[in-house]
Amino acid sequence: MTDYNETALNAVLLVLAISVVVTLVLVLVGYVVMAIALMTFFRKVGVEPWIAWVPFYSTWKWLEIGGQQGAFVLFCLIPYGSIVTSVFLYIGMYRTGIAFGRDAGFLVLGIFLPFVWAFMLGAEESVYHPERITAAGYPPPLAGYGSAR
């Protein structure tokens, strides 16, 4: 048998357990904050707010609001495919920003702090004009007000 320090092992296991619990709490808080932000945003653009709580479906609708195919969310199931999903989501966020009268700089906020981006667009002061997207030469949204479907 190997001699080991049981106190040190217990300390390592305690640190590991605390790390797992803290990580799970942070992930849960992030999920709830993002879902609430998407609820306000979806309500503003004419999508059912409950969709914000369904993980892949909320991203599917978010892509469609930006004029992208919702099926791009399925790339997340492939290794490194989430990069593809992110790129198309950012393109959609840019187009959605146009509908709210925001410039390209607003996209940077959406890339780094998407929950702030969604809260700001879902705020009462923000006005959604989906016709601005087509006026800028882009295809119309595929979901919500002004959708092509």
C-alpha positions in Angstrom: 0.0 0.0 0.0 1.1 3.5 -0.7 1.3 5.9 2.2 -0.5 9.2 1.6 -1.6 12.1 3.7 -5.3 11.8 4.2 -5.6 15.4 5.4 -4.1 16.7 2.2 -6.3 14.4 0.1 -9.4 15.7 1.9 -8.2 19.3 1.4 -7.8 18.7 -2.4 -11.2 17.1 -2.6 -12.8 20.0 -0.7 -11.2 22.6 -3.1 -12.4 20.5 -6.1 -16.0 20.3 -4.7 -16.1 24.0 -4.0 -14.8 24.7 -7.5 -17.5 22.6 -9.1 -20.3 24.2 -7.0 -19.1 27.7 -7.7 -18.8 26.9 -11.4 -22.3 25.5 -11.5 -23.8 28.5 -9.7 -22.0 30.9 -12.1 -23.3 29.0 -15.1 -26.8 29.0 -13.7 -26.7 32.7 -13.0 -25.4 33.4 -16.5 -28.1 31.3 -18.0 -30.9 33.0 -16.1 -29.5 36.6 -16.8 -29.2 35.8 -20.5 -32.7 34.2 -20.7 -34.2 37.3 -19.0 -32.3 39.6 -21.4 -33.5 37.6 -24.4 -37.1 37.6 -23.0 -37.1 41.4 -23.1 -35.5 41.5 -26.5 -37.8 38.8 -28.0 -40.9 40.6 -26.6 -39.7 43.8 -28.4 -39.2 42.1 -31.8 -42.4 40.1 -31.8 -41.2 36.6 -30.8 -42.8 34.7 -27.9 -40.8 35.5 -24.7 -40.9 31.9 -23.4 -38.6 30.8 -26.2 -35.7 32.6 -24.4 -35.6 29.8 -21.8 -35.2 26.9 -24.3 -31.4 26.6 -25.0 -31.0 25.8 -28.7 -34.4 27.1 -29.8 -33.6 30.5 -28.4 -30.5 30.8 -30.4 -32.3 29.5 -33.5 -34.9 32.3 -33.1 -32.1 34.8 -32.4 -30.4 33.9 -35.6 -33.8 34.2 -37.5 -34.4 37.7 -36.1 -31.1 38.7 -37.6 -32.1 37.3 -41.0 -29.9 34.2 -40.7 -31.0 30.5 -41.0 -31.8 29.2 -37.6 -30.3 25.8 -38.6 -26.8 27.4 -38.1 -27.3 26.6 -34.4 -26.8 22.9 -35.2 -23.1 23.6 -36.0 -22.7 23.9 -32.2 -23.0 20.1 -32.1 -19.8 19.7 -34.2 -16.4 20.3 -32.6 -15.4 23.9 -33.3 -18.7 24.4 -35.1 -19.8 27.0 -32.5 -17.4 29.4 -34.2 -19.6 29.2 -37.3 -22.7 29.7 -35.2 -21.1 32.7 -33.5 -20.1 34.4 -36.8 -23.7 34.1 -38.2 -25.1 35.3 -34.9 -22.8 38.3 -35.0 -23.9 39.1 -38.5 -27.5 38.8 -37.4 -26.8 41.0 -34.4 -25.4 43.7 -36.7 -28.5 43.6 -38.9 -30.8 43.7 -35.8 -28.8 46.7 -34.6 -29.7 48.4 -37.9 -33.4 47.8 -37.2 -33.0 49.6 -33.9 -31.0 52.5 -35.4 -27.7 51.4 -33.8 -24.3 51.7 -35.5 -21.7 49.0 -36.1 -19.9 49.9 -32.8 -23.0 48.6 -30.9 -22.1 45.1 -32.3 -18.9 45.2 -30.2 -21.1 45.4 -27.1 -23.1 42.5 -28.4 -20.0 40.3 -28.9 -18.5 40.9 -25.5 -21.6 41.4 -23.4 -24.6 39.9 -25.2 -26.9 40.2 -22.2 -26.3 43.9 -22.0 -26.9 44.2 -25.8 -30.2 42.3 -25.4 -31.3 44.3 -22.4 -30.6 47.6 -24.1 -32.5 46.6 -27.3 -35.3 45.3 -25.2 -35.6 48.5 -23.2 -38.8 50.6 -23.5 -36.9 53.4 -25.2 -35.7 51.3 -28.0 -37.9 51.3 -31.1 -37.8 48.3 -33.6 -38.1 49.1 -37.3 -37.5 45.9 -39.2 -38.0 47.7 -42.5 -34.6 49.4 -41.9 -32.9 46.1 -42.5 -34.3 45.7 -46.0 -33.7 49.4 -46.7 -30.0 48.8 -45.9 -29.9 46.0 -48.6 -30.1 43.0 -46.3 -32.8 40.3 -46.3 -35.7 40.7 -43.9 -35.8 38.9 -40.5 -37.1 35.4 -40.6 -38.9 35.7 -37.3 -40.8 38.4 -35.4 -42.2 41.6 -36.7 -41.4 42.2 -40.4 -40.4 38.6 -41.0 -40.4 37.2 -44.4 -42.3 34.1 -43.3 
